[in-house]
Amino acid sequence: MNNKLFVGNLAYQTSDAELQELFAEHGAVNSVQVAKDRETGRSRGFAFVEMGTQSEAEAAIKALNGREVRGRQISVVVSQPKPRTGGGGGGGGRGR
């Protein structure tokens, strides 16, 4: 397990600072990043939080997954690496 957590179902008004404070109750927080729409700058309703250690990440999941924050029941899970999509191998050969 890694220390990076995915936090979903956030109210659009939730800030990085608010999440920092919430997660700091369960250990050291290395970083917080609320995902924002590139064009509007508005929150996309999810964030990534990196905890200091694996045990702190586990404690945050246990304490915060399903907790109500700003009227929404948040989801806190281990962040999975983004799957790599197969990039064009070209396939420029001619069938014989």
N, C-alpha and C positions, 0 to 999 in steps of 0.2 A: 504494500500500500504506500502511496505517496502522501505528501502533506498538503497537496493542493485540493481544495474542495470546490464543488459546484454548488451554488446557492440559487435555487429557482423559485418561481412564483412570488417574486418581490413586488411590492407596490412601486409604481413608477417614481414616487417621490423619495425612495430610499437612497441615501447617500453613502459614499465610501466611508466617511467619518462615522456614520451611524453603525455600519457593519463592523468597522474596526472596534468600536466600543463594545458591541454585542459579543463578538468573538473573543475579545481580550479577556472576558470573564472566564474563559476556558483554557487560556494559555497565551504564549507569545504569538503575535500575528506579524508575519513577515511582509505581507502585501494584501491589498484589497483592490479589486478592480470591478466596478459596476460597468457592465457592457452598455455602450451607448450607440444609438443610431448615427451613422456617419453624416447623414444629411441634416437631420434635425437636432442632434445632440441630446435627444430624449432617451431616457433609460429604456432598455429592451426587456427589463423585468427579470434579469438574472445577473449573477456576479461570480467572480472567482476569488476565493480567499485562501492564502497560503499560510498555514500554521507553522510554528517553529519546529515541532517534532511530530512523529507519527502518533504518539500517545495523546498529544494535545489535539490533533485532528480527530482522533477517535472520540475523545471527550466532547468536542464541539458537536460532532454528529449526534452522539447520544443525547446531548442536552438540547440541541436546537432543531433537529429534524422534526417537523410537524408542529413547531411552536408558532404561535400567532404573533406576527410583527406587522404593525400598521394595518390590522384588520385582515391580513392574509396569512394562510398557513404555509410557511416556507418549507422548502425541500432542501435538505443538506446531504450531499453524497460525495464520495470520492470522485474527483474529476478524472474522466477517462481521456487518454490521448486522442486527438482528432485523427480519425482514420484517413489514411493516405489514399487518394484516388489514383487509379492507374493512369499515369500520364502517357500520352501518345507514343507508343513504341515505334511509330512510323509505319512499319509494315510495308515499306517501299519495294519489297521484292515482287517479281512477276511470277504468277503461277505457271507451272510447266506441266 
